[in-house]
Amino acid sequence: MDPAEHILDLHDLVTGTADIKGILDGVTRFASAAVAQAAGEEIDCALTLRQRKRTATVAGSSEKAILLDVIEQNLDQGPCLDALDRGSPVLLADVGTDTNWPQYSRALAEAGCRSALGVPMDLGETSEAVLNFFGPWPGVFTQGVIDAATTFADVAGSTLRLAIRIETVEHTNADLKAAMASRSVIDTAAGIIMAQNRCTHAEAVTILTTASSHRNQKLHDLAAEIVATLNGGTGNPMRFED
């Protein structure tokens, strides 16, 4: 599979998947298939994404891959973490002879994994991600296989940057819509207070915020309560001392 095919598959993944977790799962499946093809062996793959002010997101081509990735995070040692720090691939060639990450090597061996490869992805300044490949035998990750994994990571990194930007824009739009809805309710409540107290908009907002403080109630919730009372037609509108 050449880079052009990777680009087409990843493009279809981004356009056809609704959420970032689903995209990450898809990336690991493609990564697993691409590196397995190069290695001639079954290869599991996990992906860890870290975004500013968010908890890390872990995805995988299998439950086993996710488990091994989470173990590495918990132990705070392994080729995946070192690859993030160095910005280049890091190889664990043989869990039986490795001395760099002894605890993690033992965990891999117990899970039936004999080698691993961490490959970082370039996502810019606000995010970072790394692909963690797991091999069934020592020596699976030859230089040719490492090159194939790196090529895939380069292509997938550009696609993932796009997906993150789309997600960020969608979150921003949702936040703006929520803020506008909240502002609309507050303005409506202020209008009701203006009518009841024959005061200015600024005076109505002051009355509203003072009542919110005295009641220890969120401003938006109090405003919504005022609007609901009027809409309910109870004939007993809420009144406040100014």
N, C-alpha and C positions, 0 to 999 in steps of 0.2 A: 504494500500500500504506500503510494507516494504522497508527498505533502499536499498536492492538489486534491487528492481524494479525501485527505483529512479535513481540508478546508470545507469541502462540500458537505461532508457528514456533520461537521460541527456547526456549520451555518444552519442546516436543517434542524439540528438539535435546539439551537437558540430560538429559532422562529417557531418551533413547534412545542416548546415546553414553557409552562406557565410560571415556574418559580425557580429560584437560584439553586435550591437543593436538588431539584430534578435535573437541572443542567449539570451539576457536579457529578451526580450519579451516572449520567450519560457519558461525561468525559472519561470517567474511570473505566467504563465498559469499552469505549473506543481505545483507550490507552492500553488496557489489558490485551485486547485483540491485536493491536499493532505490534506490541513488544513480544507477545507470544509468537506471532508470525516470524519475527526476526530471530527469536531464540530457538524456535522449534520445540518449545515446551510450554506447558500451561503456566501462565503467569497471572497472579492476582495483583490488583492495584488499588491503592487507597489515595485519597486526596484530602489534604487539610487546607482550608481557606481561613485566613485571619483578616478581618476588616476592622478598621479603626472604630473604637467604641462598641464593638460587638464581640460576642463570644465566638470561639472558633467553630467552624462547621466542618464535619468530617463526613466524607462520602466514600463509597467503595464498590468495586465490582463484585464483591462477595461479603458475607458476614464475617468470614475469617479475616479478610483484609482490613475491615474496619476495626475488628478486635485487636489485631496486631498494631495498627496505627495508634489506637487509644492507649495501649500498653506503653508504647514509646513515649507518648505525651505524659503519661503518669510517671514513668521512670525518669523522664527528662534526659534521656540519652538515646542515641541511635543515629543512623545515617541520614534519615529524613530531617531531623533537627539541625544536624551539622550542615546539610546541603543548604538550608535556609540561611544559616549564618555566613557560609562561604560564598553563596551565589553560584555554585557549580555542583555537578553531580558528585555524590559520595557513595562509595561501594563498600558493602559488607560481603566479601567474597565467599566466606565459609564460616558458619557459626561455630564449627568445631575448633577452629584455630584463631578466631578473632580475639583480640585483647583490648580493643578500643571501647567496646560497650558490653562488658561481660554479662550483666543482668539481662539486657535485651537479647543478647545472643542465646542465652539459656531459654528465654521465653519463646523465641522463634523455633528453637530446636524442639521444645515440648509440643509446639503446634504443628510439627512436621514440615517446617520451612527451613531451608538450609542456606539461603543467601538472600540479600536484599540490596536495593538500589534506591537512593533518594535523588530526585531531580527537581530543582526549583523552577518556578514559573515566574516570568517577569510581568507583574501586574501594575507597576507604577508605585507611587509613593504612599497611597492610602490603603493598599491591600497587599498581602503576600500569600503565596500558595506553593505547595510542594507535592509532587507525585511520589508515592512510595510503592515500589515494585517488589514483589516477593517471589522467589524462585524455589523450586522443589529440590534442586541439587546445587552443590558447590560448583563454581565455575560457569554457571549459566550466563552470567552477565559479562560476555566478552566485549571487547572494544566496539565491535560492530553492533552489538545489541545496545550498548550504552549510547552510541551515536543515534540509533533509531529512536531510543527513548527521549534523547535530547531534542531531536528534530520534532517529535510529536509535541513535547512540552512547549517548544517555541511557537508552533502553530496554534496549539490549544490556548496558550497564554493570551494571544491577541483576541481570540474569540471570547475568552472569559472576561477580559477587560471590557469588551462591549456589553456582555451580559450584566456585569456589575454596574456599568453606567446606566443601562436601561432600568435596572432595579432601583438605583438611587433616584433617578428621575421620577419613577412611579411612587416611591415613598414620599418624595418631596411634594408631588402633586396631591397625594392623599392627605399629607399634613396641612397643605394650604387649603384644601377643601374643608377639612375639619375646623381650621381656624376661622374661615369665612362663615361657616355655619354657626360657630359659637358667637362670632361678632354679630351676626344677624339676629340671633335670639336676644343678645344683650341690648342691641339697639331697639328691638321691638319692645322689650320690657321697659327701657328708658322712655319710650314714647307713651306707654301706658301710664307711667308715673307722671310724665309731663301733663297728660290730660287730667289725671286725678288731682294733682297739686298745682296746676297752672304755673309751672315753673319752666326754666330753660332746660335745654338738653344737658348742659354741663351740670346744672343743679340736680337734675334727675340721676345722672351717673354718680354724683357724689352721694345722693340718698341711697342708691343701689349698693354702692361699694361699702358704705357705712353699715347698712343692714347685713351685708354679707359677712363683714367682720364681726359684728355683734352676735350673729347667729352661728358663727364658726362654720359657715356653709360656702362652698365654692360659688364664685360669682355666676358662672354659667348655669349651675344647678338652680340657684335662686331665680335667675332670669327665666329659665324654662318653667319653673313653678308658677311665676307670675303670669306668663303667657298661657299656661295650661288652665289656670284659674279663670282667666277671662274667656278662653275658648269654651270652657265647660259650662258657661252660662249660669253660674251658681247665684249670681246676684249679690255676692259678697266679695268684691274685689279686695285684694290685699292692699293695706295702706301702711305707710311708713312715716315716721316723724322725721322732718328735715331739720 
